[in-house]
Amino acid sequence: MKLDQAASSRPARRSLVLSAIGAVVGLVLGGYALFTAGGTTAGRVPPEDVALVNNRPILQSDFVTQTQIETGMPFQAATQAERQHVLREMIEEELLVQRGLDVDLAASDPDVRSAMVAGVNLQVDAEVLASQPDPAALRAYYTAHQGRYAIDGSMDLRDLVPGTAGADAAGLVAAIRAGTDSDAASARFGFVESGRLGHGDNYDFGVKAKLGDTLYQAASALRDGQVAGPVREAGVVHVLVMRKRVPPTQLGFAAARDTVWQDMQREARAHVEQANLDFLRSRAEIRVAPGFSP
């Protein structure tokens, strides 16, 4: 009786095993068909992309823009050969970018690092760059920084310093104010050109850079033919003679408006970039070697 039962159970077990094997094979074949058949998600390029490179998309919008830039004409007017050429370039670029990421090119190439920093900052600045100027804010900024918005003046200035031990600064100033020619008076009272200024007109910013704040402030108050001095700077006595003065011209709000907007954007970009750095720093683990604390 037991032998008959054992014999009858063998076909049942064999049937179960074969059914299981058949199910597994069916699942494998079904999965293969699902992921390789044309028209399936895994086997096709998404509608918003023109290509996938190692599953990294090249967007159709980027492709259209790049084609228009390279051909200089609307996308619809580009030939098939031109479109293929642009797409080939974009695929090759993506391959090189991916290779650069694989080998961590940014760790060794300063140009790549600079480009990445600039790219991140541009992303951070996107909202600022896309914003539109507010007339009231522009006017307020202009009023607060009005000194920035002027056409620089110029000076034809003589900077005279002692040339001999007995040089007489007070006598030189008095003689020039009395109408004596500055060349004759300089020779008489022992003064010579300092050589710090070029002959002829010099822009105000150049005079300030070459003479320093003290002498520049004294010179900027002079009009044509006037003299200032003696002015002591760094232990040296100077006599300043203004031959011709063109004062700075203040720009009105309308003329300065574009520059004001650029300045406001620059400050706003600096603010959001610093805020982004502060956020990244707060989430980062940064270890600095002893003696190198920033």
Number of C-alpha atoms within 10 A of each C-alpha: 5 7 7 8 9 10 10 11 11 11 11 11 11 11 12 12 12 12 12 12 12 12 12 12 12 12 12 12 11 11 12 11 12 15 14 13 13 11 11 12 12 13 12 14 16 14 9 11 15 16 20 15 13 9 9 12 16 19 15 15 12 13 19 18 12 18 22 18 12 13 15 11 11 12 17 11 11 16 11 10 9 15 20 12 13 19 19 12 13 18 16 13 12 18 15 12 12 15 12 13 12 9 10 12 15 15 10 10 10 11 11 15 14 12 12 13 11 12 12 14 18 15 12 17 19 12 12 16 14 8 9 10 15 9 11 9 13 19 16 11 15 22 12 10 10 17 10 14 20 14 11 14 16 20 24 19 24 24 20 24 23 20 15 11 8 10 19 17 22 12 16 26 23 14 18 19 16 9 10 14 11 21 12 12 18 26 13 14 20 19 25 19 17 15 11 13 17 13 11 12 17 18 15 20 12 15 23 17 11 14 17 12 13 13 21 18 12 15 27 19 13 20 16 14 15 17 24 18 19 19 16 13 13 6 7 10 16 23 27 23 24 20 18 17 22 17 17 15 11 15 15 12 16 9 12 17 18 13 14 23 20 12 15 18 18 14 12 15 20 14 13 16 18 14 13 15 12 12 11 11 11 10 8 9 7 7 7 8 6 6 6 6 7 4
